[in-house]
Amino acid sequence: MIRPLSPPKKKDPQKRTTVPVLPPATRSRAALGLGVMAAQGCFGLQVCADCQAVQYPPRDACHKCLSTDLPWQDVDPSGTVMAETTIRVSPEPYFRERMPWRMGAVKLDAGPMLNCHLHGEVGRGDAVRMALKLDRAGQGVLVALPQKGSDAMQDDSVLRAMSSDPKYRRVLISDARAPVALALTQALLKAGASHVFLGEPEAWRSWPERAAFEQLENVSLLPLDVTDVASIEKLAAEIGGKVDILINTASFVRPGGIMGNDTVFARDGFEVNSMGLMRLAQGFGPGMAARVQDGTNSAAAFVNILSVQALVPDPGFGTFGASQAAARSISQSLRAEFRQSGLRVMNVYIGPIEGDAWFQPLPPPKVTPNAVARSVVGGLVDGLEEVTCGDIARDHYARWQADALLLEREMTGGGS
């Protein structure tokens, strides 16, 4: 049984600080597929297209028929722990800092034997469900989880090391005026966040929803304008050492295509949607990256909420889609730059939001703020990098993965 995680105490300056090192990150090209599946919250392995044999470890040719056609597919995660061991000595600096560490061998119902990390609530002979998780180096690793865990299941040290669970962590939401901000704040507090900071652009201008935030405990509204470097630097100097998770909700939306849109609106869209993300990363990223492994209440994730138009734009929102695509590109670059620190970068793709005035002309289905909040918190708990929310976003993301050029044709009038 896992003991529930206790609220973190003030750091004792006389105690030794954990050395900020990462797990081994070297993988073969085939094995990188584990990370691709883990980033999206899927459990999948290579399955031979010719003989249907499930492959593990990842390889370039089928172990049964030598075919090289080995696509990654979802696989039944059920299995049984056949053996376990506790490692107490390791040459790897990351694991040496975290001994003892439990490992095991699991016989998957789908066929192969897997070497994996063991959750604290499973042991030899137990039926388990396998999961792919991203470690702090951003690589996919296998974890054996109990079929039905306890209420404190997520507090297991193995999962805590690979997740970005908001429990006992402090969160900054960049724009309190965003349609999803209130629902997101409530969901984070319900998930156990110790404090939520909210950036308030144009703090001098009143807005009716402000009273709802003022009634919440452990919530602070602070001036923040993502288009102003000085505003970001001032807030980073004030709370940058406290922020564990940053969620960028700032967004500027105006309908219109490229030919019929005012370039002033286009410029404002890029200033908020893409350059704003870059400014936030420059202001808060270094401090968060330096604290990724600084105890229980460590920095966990940089979250960017993106329209699914970042993948393929709607011609009716051409400039908005272009700014979202730029933001996604910046987010991918940040993911690479933060990889050495272990700071997780998570993109959450959403469709049109219910209640957003600029999306009112669009037909349903639309996503509700509560649905977005659930997706963000769920993605943090699972330690994901890519999350989709809503039917439109899931559909577009799946079709984009299958054939991006075909989706472009469909979106620009070449299909029905």
C-alpha beads as a LAMMPS data file, in Angstrom:
LAMMPS data file: protein, C-alpha beads

416 atoms
415 bonds

1 atom types
1 bond types

-500.0 500.0 xlo xhi
-500.0 500.0 ylo yhi
-500.0 500.0 zlo zhi

Masses

1 110.0

Atoms # bond

1 1 1 0.000 0.000 0.000
2 1 1 1.284 3.463 -0.924
3 1 1 1.360 6.062 1.811
4 1 1 -0.395 9.307 0.852
5 1 1 2.055 12.060 0.000
6 1 1 2.434 14.643 2.768
7 1 1 2.486 18.386 2.093
8 1 1 6.091 19.447 1.481
9 1 1 7.937 21.079 4.329
10 1 1 10.265 24.017 4.045
11 1 1 13.581 22.987 2.592
12 1 1 16.251 22.228 5.170
13 1 1 19.443 24.010 4.003
14 1 1 21.557 21.527 5.963
15 1 1 20.223 18.528 4.043
16 1 1 21.901 17.327 0.898
17 1 1 20.207 18.443 -2.337
18 1 1 19.465 15.793 -4.959
19 1 1 21.915 16.030 -7.832
20 1 1 20.025 17.296 -10.944
21 1 1 20.737 14.421 -13.322
22 1 1 18.529 12.644 -15.853
23 1 1 17.903 8.962 -16.588
24 1 1 19.872 7.452 -19.492
25 1 1 18.477 8.999 -22.675
26 1 1 20.185 7.092 -25.495
27 1 1 17.771 5.058 -27.620
28 1 1 17.829 3.352 -30.995
29 1 1 15.630 4.875 -33.691
30 1 1 13.197 1.974 -33.322
31 1 1 12.983 2.401 -29.550
32 1 1 12.071 6.085 -29.908
33 1 1 8.608 4.846 -30.837
34 1 1 8.040 4.040 -27.154
35 1 1 8.379 7.748 -26.408
36 1 1 5.996 8.692 -29.215
37 1 1 3.307 6.420 -27.781
38 1 1 3.962 7.527 -24.182
39 1 1 3.756 11.219 -25.098
40 1 1 0.142 10.690 -26.227
41 1 1 -0.899 8.461 -23.324
42 1 1 -1.103 5.282 -25.428
43 1 1 0.187 1.788 -24.710
44 1 1 1.477 0.337 -27.942
45 1 1 4.222 -1.868 -29.323
46 1 1 5.445 -2.829 -32.772
47 1 1 3.191 -5.397 -34.457
48 1 1 4.396 -7.209 -37.555
49 1 1 2.169 -6.368 -40.536
50 1 1 2.867 -9.787 -42.083
51 1 1 2.595 -12.305 -39.223
52 1 1 0.998 -10.112 -36.495
53 1 1 3.700 -10.998 -33.955
54 1 1 4.013 -8.403 -31.176
55 1 1 7.595 -7.191 -30.802
56 1 1 9.600 -6.365 -27.678
57 1 1 12.167 -4.932 -27.384
58 1 1 11.686 -2.575 -30.372
59 1 1 13.608 -3.738 -33.428
60 1 1 14.096 -3.233 -37.147
61 1 1 12.989 -6.701 -38.270
62 1 1 10.346 -9.112 -36.973
63 1 1 11.760 -11.742 -34.607
64 1 1 9.450 -14.336 -36.174
65 1 1 9.394 -13.754 -39.947
66 1 1 12.097 -11.061 -40.429
67 1 1 9.643 -8.627 -42.033
68 1 1 10.683 -4.981 -41.743
69 1 1 7.096 -3.683 -41.773
70 1 1 6.596 -3.119 -38.038
71 1 1 4.013 -0.367 -37.390
72 1 1 3.285 0.760 -33.850
73 1 1 -0.187 -0.268 -32.689
74 1 1 -2.258 -0.233 -29.504
75 1 1 -1.796 -3.510 -27.646
76 1 1 -3.716 -5.120 -24.778
77 1 1 -1.853 -3.859 -21.657
78 1 1 -2.830 -6.801 -19.421
79 1 1 -0.091 -9.017 -18.038
80 1 1 1.313 -10.892 -15.037
81 1 1 4.417 -10.147 -12.954
82 1 1 6.675 -13.188 -13.367
83 1 1 9.685 -11.922 -11.387
84 1 1 10.777 -8.895 -9.384
85 1 1 13.968 -7.509 -7.917
86 1 1 15.037 -4.491 -5.914
87 1 1 18.101 -2.662 -7.211
88 1 1 20.215 -1.146 -4.451
89 1 1 23.397 -0.298 -6.361
90 1 1 23.602 1.308 -9.802
91 1 1 26.363 2.905 -11.906
92 1 1 23.793 5.352 -13.314
93 1 1 23.831 8.660 -11.366
94 1 1 20.057 9.164 -11.708
95 1 1 19.144 5.815 -10.146
96 1 1 21.998 5.973 -7.641
97 1 1 20.278 9.061 -6.186
98 1 1 16.977 7.182 -5.855
99 1 1 17.856 3.734 -4.526
100 1 1 16.235 1.352 -3.822
101 1 1 14.394 0.955 -7.148
102 1 1 12.094 -1.955 -8.026
103 1 1 12.195 -3.666 -11.417
104 1 1 10.389 -6.709 -12.741
105 1 1 9.563 -8.985 -15.662
106 1 1 5.960 -8.991 -16.893
107 1 1 4.493 -11.587 -19.272
108 1 1 2.125 -9.649 -21.492
109 1 1 -1.110 -11.429 -22.447
110 1 1 -0.349 -10.330 -26.008
111 1 1 2.840 -12.403 -26.017
112 1 1 6.211 -10.825 -25.180
113 1 1 8.032 -10.609 -21.851
114 1 1 8.664 -7.023 -20.746
115 1 1 11.363 -5.623 -18.458
116 1 1 9.774 -2.744 -16.559
117 1 1 9.562 -0.516 -13.497
118 1 1 7.196 -1.778 -10.787
119 1 1 4.605 0.326 -9.004
120 1 1 4.782 0.031 -5.231
121 1 1 1.433 -1.804 -5.053
122 1 1 2.363 -4.719 -7.332
123 1 1 4.508 -7.785 -6.734
124 1 1 5.350 -11.210 -8.115
125 1 1 2.316 -13.121 -9.403
126 1 1 0.047 -10.085 -9.556
127 1 1 -2.109 -9.308 -12.553
128 1 1 -1.140 -5.848 -13.797
129 1 1 -1.864 -3.360 -16.534
130 1 1 1.147 -1.994 -18.357
131 1 1 1.596 1.695 -19.091
132 1 1 4.078 3.675 -21.139
133 1 1 5.352 6.743 -19.318
134 1 1 7.801 9.488 -20.186
135 1 1 10.751 9.653 -17.813
136 1 1 12.460 12.955 -17.024
137 1 1 14.753 12.506 -20.035
138 1 1 11.646 12.469 -22.238
139 1 1 12.025 8.818 -23.206
140 1 1 9.325 6.147 -23.063
141 1 1 9.638 3.575 -20.282
142 1 1 7.400 0.693 -19.184
143 1 1 5.673 0.725 -15.789
144 1 1 3.596 -2.098 -14.317
145 1 1 0.542 -0.687 -12.520
146 1 1 -2.019 -2.453 -10.307
147 1 1 -5.267 -3.426 -12.000
148 1 1 -7.102 -1.384 -9.385
149 1 1 -4.921 0.873 -7.275
150 1 1 -5.567 2.606 -3.974
151 1 1 -6.639 6.215 -3.585
152 1 1 -2.968 7.146 -3.073
153 1 1 -1.825 5.270 -6.183
154 1 1 -0.502 8.426 -7.905
155 1 1 1.718 9.210 -4.894
156 1 1 3.999 6.276 -5.720
157 1 1 7.577 7.530 -6.089
158 1 1 7.967 5.946 -9.543
159 1 1 4.849 7.653 -10.916
160 1 1 5.661 10.929 -9.163
161 1 1 9.050 10.964 -10.879
162 1 1 7.437 10.580 -14.306
163 1 1 4.272 12.610 -13.845
164 1 1 3.505 16.314 -13.598
165 1 1 0.746 15.815 -11.042
166 1 1 -0.389 19.233 -9.739
167 1 1 -0.844 17.872 -6.194
168 1 1 1.056 20.146 -3.760
169 1 1 2.445 22.149 -6.672
170 1 1 2.066 25.852 -7.418
171 1 1 0.624 26.863 -10.753
172 1 1 0.677 30.047 -12.818
173 1 1 -2.137 30.585 -15.349
174 1 1 -1.041 33.332 -17.717
175 1 1 -4.441 34.940 -18.491
176 1 1 -7.249 35.007 -15.921
177 1 1 -9.633 36.495 -18.506
178 1 1 -9.425 33.431 -20.765
179 1 1 -12.726 31.483 -21.077
180 1 1 -11.108 28.392 -19.503
181 1 1 -9.296 30.141 -16.628
182 1 1 -11.935 29.782 -13.894
183 1 1 -12.716 26.127 -14.650
184 1 1 -8.998 25.389 -14.859
185 1 1 -8.329 27.071 -11.501
186 1 1 -11.099 25.097 -9.812
187 1 1 -9.885 21.810 -11.327
188 1 1 -6.298 22.440 -10.226
189 1 1 -7.342 23.219 -6.657
190 1 1 -9.515 20.091 -6.604
191 1 1 -6.494 18.081 -7.808
192 1 1 -4.500 19.312 -4.827
193 1 1 -2.550 22.314 -6.133
194 1 1 -1.233 24.290 -3.166
195 1 1 -1.640 27.691 -4.847
196 1 1 -2.792 29.099 -8.175
197 1 1 -1.427 32.407 -9.466
198 1 1 -3.372 34.092 -12.254
199 1 1 -2.024 36.731 -14.577
200 1 1 -4.382 39.659 -15.046
201 1 1 -3.852 41.714 -18.210
202 1 1 -5.115 45.296 -18.085
203 1 1 -5.713 45.054 -14.342
204 1 1 -7.181 48.569 -14.364
205 1 1 -10.158 47.386 -16.447
206 1 1 -12.949 45.735 -14.459
207 1 1 -14.500 42.435 -15.587
208 1 1 -17.459 40.589 -14.016
209 1 1 -15.768 37.189 -13.556
210 1 1 -13.098 38.644 -11.257
211 1 1 -15.336 38.259 -8.200
212 1 1 -15.463 34.478 -8.696
213 1 1 -11.652 34.265 -8.399
214 1 1 -11.605 36.495 -5.323
215 1 1 -13.880 34.042 -3.502
216 1 1 -11.443 31.135 -3.964
217 1 1 -8.816 30.275 -1.349
218 1 1 -5.148 29.882 -2.309
219 1 1 -5.650 31.981 -5.448
220 1 1 -3.802 35.200 -6.303
221 1 1 -4.510 37.628 -9.141
222 1 1 -1.353 39.411 -10.268
223 1 1 -0.711 41.888 -13.108
224 1 1 0.678 40.163 -16.209
225 1 1 0.695 41.168 -19.864
226 1 1 2.293 38.574 -22.166
227 1 1 2.962 41.273 -24.786
228 1 1 5.105 43.277 -22.331
229 1 1 8.594 42.005 -21.482
230 1 1 8.830 44.297 -18.426
231 1 1 5.540 42.916 -17.033
232 1 1 6.787 39.326 -17.357
233 1 1 10.177 40.126 -15.860
234 1 1 8.571 41.877 -12.884
235 1 1 6.264 38.949 -12.119
236 1 1 9.044 36.405 -12.656
237 1 1 11.186 38.284 -10.141
238 1 1 8.300 38.151 -7.659
239 1 1 7.058 34.549 -7.981
240 1 1 9.410 32.849 -10.463
241 1 1 11.011 30.829 -7.679
242 1 1 7.621 29.454 -6.627
243 1 1 6.054 28.434 -9.948
244 1 1 6.031 24.666 -10.533
245 1 1 3.626 24.514 -13.473
246 1 1 2.957 27.281 -15.992
247 1 1 -0.201 27.084 -18.113
248 1 1 -0.398 29.530 -20.996
249 1 1 -4.037 30.462 -21.626
250 1 1 -3.392 33.801 -23.356
251 1 1 -5.019 33.901 -26.781
252 1 1 -5.988 36.532 -29.353
253 1 1 -8.691 35.441 -31.819
254 1 1 -10.103 37.296 -34.805
255 1 1 -11.992 35.675 -37.697
256 1 1 -10.912 36.235 -41.261
257 1 1 -8.625 34.750 -43.873
258 1 1 -5.223 35.973 -44.971
259 1 1 -6.453 38.113 -47.866
260 1 1 -9.335 39.788 -46.062
261 1 1 -7.822 40.331 -42.607
262 1 1 -6.336 43.531 -41.226
263 1 1 -2.590 43.150 -40.739
264 1 1 -2.937 44.993 -37.420
265 1 1 -5.094 42.137 -36.075
266 1 1 -2.645 39.627 -37.531
267 1 1 0.235 41.349 -35.755
268 1 1 -1.686 41.404 -32.459
269 1 1 -2.423 37.701 -32.859
270 1 1 1.234 36.825 -33.280
271 1 1 2.207 39.135 -30.389
272 1 1 -0.088 37.268 -27.976
273 1 1 -0.296 33.729 -29.339
274 1 1 3.294 33.067 -30.357
275 1 1 5.591 35.833 -29.097
276 1 1 3.721 35.828 -25.766
277 1 1 4.587 32.152 -25.344
278 1 1 8.213 32.901 -26.137
279 1 1 8.338 35.742 -23.583
280 1 1 6.805 33.544 -20.870
281 1 1 9.368 30.818 -21.552
282 1 1 12.241 33.291 -21.382
283 1 1 10.917 34.840 -18.168
284 1 1 9.936 31.734 -16.195
285 1 1 11.631 28.828 -17.994
286 1 1 15.151 29.095 -16.540
287 1 1 13.890 29.162 -12.941
288 1 1 11.522 26.255 -13.520
289 1 1 14.182 24.214 -15.301
290 1 1 16.604 24.745 -12.417
291 1 1 14.115 23.285 -9.942
292 1 1 12.837 20.235 -11.825
293 1 1 14.385 17.801 -9.341
294 1 1 14.320 20.020 -6.276
295 1 1 12.321 17.805 -3.922
296 1 1 8.652 16.761 -3.816
297 1 1 7.297 20.170 -4.791
298 1 1 9.518 20.469 -7.849
299 1 1 8.933 22.252 -11.155
300 1 1 6.950 19.965 -13.398
301 1 1 5.606 21.303 -16.664
302 1 1 5.171 24.140 -19.122
303 1 1 1.692 23.798 -20.652
304 1 1 0.505 25.515 -23.830
305 1 1 -3.191 25.452 -24.763
306 1 1 -3.417 25.531 -28.557
307 1 1 -6.225 25.528 -31.075
308 1 1 -6.177 22.425 -33.245
309 1 1 -5.827 24.930 -36.094
310 1 1 -2.135 24.857 -35.197
311 1 1 -2.039 21.607 -37.215
312 1 1 -4.122 22.734 -40.171
313 1 1 -5.865 26.126 -40.327
314 1 1 -9.507 26.859 -41.019
315 1 1 -9.545 29.286 -43.981
316 1 1 -12.105 31.364 -42.072
317 1 1 -9.535 31.939 -39.299
318 1 1 -6.377 32.091 -41.429
319 1 1 -4.270 34.544 -39.428
320 1 1 -5.317 32.971 -36.121
321 1 1 -4.329 29.526 -37.410
322 1 1 -0.969 30.866 -38.593
323 1 1 -0.221 32.315 -35.136
324 1 1 -1.208 29.009 -33.526
325 1 1 1.080 27.091 -35.898
326 1 1 3.914 29.453 -34.926
327 1 1 3.152 28.865 -31.248
328 1 1 3.274 25.110 -31.794
329 1 1 6.647 25.433 -33.516
330 1 1 7.967 27.506 -30.603
331 1 1 6.628 24.897 -28.177
332 1 1 8.471 22.136 -30.042
333 1 1 11.703 24.125 -29.858
334 1 1 11.170 24.694 -26.137
335 1 1 10.645 20.963 -25.683
336 1 1 14.079 20.356 -27.195
337 1 1 15.751 23.132 -25.184
338 1 1 14.196 22.038 -21.877
339 1 1 14.954 18.354 -22.511
340 1 1 18.345 18.603 -20.774
341 1 1 16.690 19.805 -17.564
342 1 1 13.765 17.372 -17.592
343 1 1 11.124 20.119 -17.659
344 1 1 8.045 18.711 -19.412
345 1 1 6.425 20.723 -22.232
346 1 1 2.803 19.755 -22.904
347 1 1 0.634 20.908 -25.805
348 1 1 -3.146 20.705 -25.332
349 1 1 -5.062 20.901 -28.642
350 1 1 -8.656 22.078 -28.397
351 1 1 -11.520 22.885 -30.749
352 1 1 -13.708 26.020 -30.565
353 1 1 -14.625 26.899 -26.968
354 1 1 -18.235 27.191 -25.857
355 1 1 -18.846 30.761 -24.722
356 1 1 -16.005 32.367 -26.683
357 1 1 -17.645 35.227 -28.605
358 1 1 -15.295 34.942 -31.578
359 1 1 -16.260 31.305 -32.181
360 1 1 -20.035 31.794 -31.867
361 1 1 -20.666 31.612 -35.649
362 1 1 -19.086 28.148 -35.820
363 1 1 -21.412 25.118 -35.573
364 1 1 -21.190 22.558 -32.748
365 1 1 -19.662 20.501 -31.331
366 1 1 -17.672 22.877 -29.131
367 1 1 -15.628 22.179 -26.021
368 1 1 -16.650 23.475 -22.629
369 1 1 -14.175 25.126 -20.242
370 1 1 -14.695 22.237 -17.808
371 1 1 -13.707 19.718 -20.485
372 1 1 -10.519 21.657 -21.224
373 1 1 -9.722 21.808 -17.511
374 1 1 -10.178 18.024 -17.142
375 1 1 -7.908 17.391 -20.132
376 1 1 -5.167 19.660 -18.794
377 1 1 -5.208 18.153 -15.301
378 1 1 -5.433 14.605 -16.691
379 1 1 -2.491 15.244 -18.999
380 1 1 -0.419 16.597 -16.105
381 1 1 -1.247 13.616 -13.891
382 1 1 -0.269 11.198 -16.670
383 1 1 2.874 13.180 -17.577
384 1 1 1.930 13.589 -21.250
385 1 1 3.335 15.839 -23.961
386 1 1 0.454 15.760 -26.462
387 1 1 -3.208 16.023 -25.371
388 1 1 -6.394 16.503 -27.394
389 1 1 -9.680 17.798 -25.985
390 1 1 -13.052 17.603 -27.709
391 1 1 -14.394 15.722 -30.711
392 1 1 -13.098 18.223 -33.278
393 1 1 -9.569 18.265 -31.870
394 1 1 -9.390 14.463 -31.560
395 1 1 -10.716 13.978 -35.087
396 1 1 -8.364 16.555 -36.647
397 1 1 -5.356 15.248 -34.715
398 1 1 -6.020 11.647 -35.778
399 1 1 -6.498 12.615 -39.428
400 1 1 -3.411 14.846 -39.321
401 1 1 -1.354 11.927 -38.010
402 1 1 -2.714 9.636 -40.714
403 1 1 -2.208 12.003 -43.666
404 1 1 -1.529 15.730 -43.156
405 1 1 -1.816 16.604 -46.852
406 1 1 -5.155 14.817 -47.163
407 1 1 -6.476 16.738 -44.142
408 1 1 -5.345 19.997 -45.741
409 1 1 -7.351 19.160 -48.858
410 1 1 -10.404 18.384 -46.756
411 1 1 -10.120 21.631 -44.815
412 1 1 -9.619 23.806 -47.891
413 1 1 -12.629 22.540 -49.840
414 1 1 -11.179 19.534 -51.610
415 1 1 -13.322 17.040 -49.714
416 1 1 -16.654 16.675 -47.998

Bonds

1 1 1 2
2 1 2 3
3 1 3 4
4 1 4 5
5 1 5 6
6 1 6 7
7 1 7 8
8 1 8 9
9 1 9 10
10 1 10 11
11 1 11 12
12 1 12 13
13 1 13 14
14 1 14 15
15 1 15 16
16 1 16 17
17 1 17 18
18 1 18 19
19 1 19 20
20 1 20 21
21 1 21 22
22 1 22 23
23 1 23 24
24 1 24 25
25 1 25 26
26 1 26 27
27 1 27 28
28 1 28 29
29 1 29 30
30 1 30 31
31 1 31 32
32 1 32 33
33 1 33 34
34 1 34 35
35 1 35 36
36 1 36 37
37 1 37 38
38 1 38 39
39 1 39 40
40 1 40 41
41 1 41 42
42 1 42 43
43 1 43 44
44 1 44 45
45 1 45 46
46 1 46 47
47 1 47 48
48 1 48 49
49 1 49 50
50 1 50 51
51 1 51 52
52 1 52 53
53 1 53 54
54 1 54 55
55 1 55 56
56 1 56 57
57 1 57 58
58 1 58 59
59 1 59 60
60 1 60 61
61 1 61 62
62 1 62 63
63 1 63 64
64 1 64 65
65 1 65 66
66 1 66 67
67 1 67 68
68 1 68 69
69 1 69 70
70 1 70 71
71 1 71 72
72 1 72 73
73 1 73 74
74 1 74 75
75 1 75 76
76 1 76 77
77 1 77 78
78 1 78 79
79 1 79 80
80 1 80 81
81 1 81 82
82 1 82 83
83 1 83 84
84 1 84 85
85 1 85 86
86 1 86 87
87 1 87 88
88 1 88 89
89 1 89 90
90 1 90 91
91 1 91 92
92 1 92 93
93 1 93 94
94 1 94 95
95 1 95 96
96 1 96 97
97 1 97 98
98 1 98 99
99 1 99 100
100 1 100 101
101 1 101 102
102 1 102 103
103 1 103 104
104 1 104 105
105 1 105 106
106 1 106 107
107 1 107 108
108 1 108 109
109 1 109 110
110 1 110 111
111 1 111 112
112 1 112 113
113 1 113 114
114 1 114 115
115 1 115 116
116 1 116 117
117 1 117 118
118 1 118 119
119 1 119 120
120 1 120 121
121 1 121 122
122 1 122 123
123 1 123 124
124 1 124 125
125 1 125 126
126 1 126 127
127 1 127 128
128 1 128 129
129 1 129 130
130 1 130 131
131 1 131 132
132 1 132 133
133 1 133 134
134 1 134 135
135 1 135 136
136 1 136 137
137 1 137 138
138 1 138 139
139 1 139 140
140 1 140 141
141 1 141 142
142 1 142 143
143 1 143 144
144 1 144 145
145 1 145 146
146 1 146 147
147 1 147 148
148 1 148 149
149 1 149 150
150 1 150 151
151 1 151 152
152 1 152 153
153 1 153 154
154 1 154 155
155 1 155 156
156 1 156 157
157 1 157 158
158 1 158 159
159 1 159 160
160 1 160 161
161 1 161 162
162 1 162 163
163 1 163 164
164 1 164 165
165 1 165 166
166 1 166 167
167 1 167 168
168 1 168 169
169 1 169 170
170 1 170 171
171 1 171 172
172 1 172 173
173 1 173 174
174 1 174 175
175 1 175 176
176 1 176 177
177 1 177 178
178 1 178 179
179 1 179 180
180 1 180 181
181 1 181 182
182 1 182 183
183 1 183 184
184 1 184 185
185 1 185 186
186 1 186 187
187 1 187 188
188 1 188 189
189 1 189 190
190 1 190 191
191 1 191 192
192 1 192 193
193 1 193 194
194 1 194 195
195 1 195 196
196 1 196 197
197 1 197 198
198 1 198 199
199 1 199 200
200 1 200 201
201 1 201 202
202 1 202 203
203 1 203 204
204 1 204 205
205 1 205 206
206 1 206 207
207 1 207 208
208 1 208 209
209 1 209 210
210 1 210 211
211 1 211 212
212 1 212 213
213 1 213 214
214 1 214 215
215 1 215 216
216 1 216 217
217 1 217 218
218 1 218 219
219 1 219 220
220 1 220 221
221 1 221 222
222 1 222 223
223 1 223 224
224 1 224 225
225 1 225 226
226 1 226 227
227 1 227 228
228 1 228 229
229 1 229 230
230 1 230 231
231 1 231 232
232 1 232 233
233 1 233 234
234 1 234 235
235 1 235 236
236 1 236 237
237 1 237 238
238 1 238 239
239 1 239 240
240 1 240 241
241 1 241 242
242 1 242 243
243 1 243 244
244 1 244 245
245 1 245 246
246 1 246 247
247 1 247 248
248 1 248 249
249 1 249 250
250 1 250 251
251 1 251 252
252 1 252 253
253 1 253 254
254 1 254 255
255 1 255 256
256 1 256 257
257 1 257 258
258 1 258 259
259 1 259 260
260 1 260 261
261 1 261 262
262 1 262 263
263 1 263 264
264 1 264 265
265 1 265 266
266 1 266 267
267 1 267 268
268 1 268 269
269 1 269 270
270 1 270 271
271 1 271 272
272 1 272 273
273 1 273 274
274 1 274 275
275 1 275 276
276 1 276 277
277 1 277 278
278 1 278 279
279 1 279 280
280 1 280 281
281 1 281 282
282 1 282 283
283 1 283 284
284 1 284 285
285 1 285 286
286 1 286 287
287 1 287 288
288 1 288 289
289 1 289 290
290 1 290 291
291 1 291 292
292 1 292 293
293 1 293 294
294 1 294 295
295 1 295 296
296 1 296 297
297 1 297 298
298 1 298 299
299 1 299 300
300 1 300 301
301 1 301 302
302 1 302 303
303 1 303 304
304 1 304 305
305 1 305 306
306 1 306 307
307 1 307 308
308 1 308 309
309 1 309 310
310 1 310 311
311 1 311 312
312 1 312 313
313 1 313 314
314 1 314 315
315 1 315 316
316 1 316 317
317 1 317 318
318 1 318 319
319 1 319 320
320 1 320 321
321 1 321 322
322 1 322 323
323 1 323 324
324 1 324 325
325 1 325 326
326 1 326 327
327 1 327 328
328 1 328 329
329 1 329 330
330 1 330 331
331 1 331 332
332 1 332 333
333 1 333 334
334 1 334 335
335 1 335 336
336 1 336 337
337 1 337 338
338 1 338 339
339 1 339 340
340 1 340 341
341 1 341 342
342 1 342 343
343 1 343 344
344 1 344 345
345 1 345 346
346 1 346 347
347 1 347 348
348 1 348 349
349 1 349 350
350 1 350 351
351 1 351 352
352 1 352 353
353 1 353 354
354 1 354 355
355 1 355 356
356 1 356 357
357 1 357 358
358 1 358 359
359 1 359 360
360 1 360 361
361 1 361 362
362 1 362 363
363 1 363 364
364 1 364 365
365 1 365 366
366 1 366 367
367 1 367 368
368 1 368 369
369 1 369 370
370 1 370 371
371 1 371 372
372 1 372 373
373 1 373 374
374 1 374 375
375 1 375 376
376 1 376 377
377 1 377 378
378 1 378 379
379 1 379 380
380 1 380 381
381 1 381 382
382 1 382 383
383 1 383 384
384 1 384 385
385 1 385 386
386 1 386 387
387 1 387 388
388 1 388 389
389 1 389 390
390 1 390 391
391 1 391 392
392 1 392 393
393 1 393 394
394 1 394 395
395 1 395 396
396 1 396 397
397 1 397 398
398 1 398 399
399 1 399 400
400 1 400 401
401 1 401 402
402 1 402 403
403 1 403 404
404 1 404 405
405 1 405 406
406 1 406 407
407 1 407 408
408 1 408 409
409 1 409 410
410 1 410 411
411 1 411 412
412 1 412 413
413 1 413 414
414 1 414 415
415 1 415 416
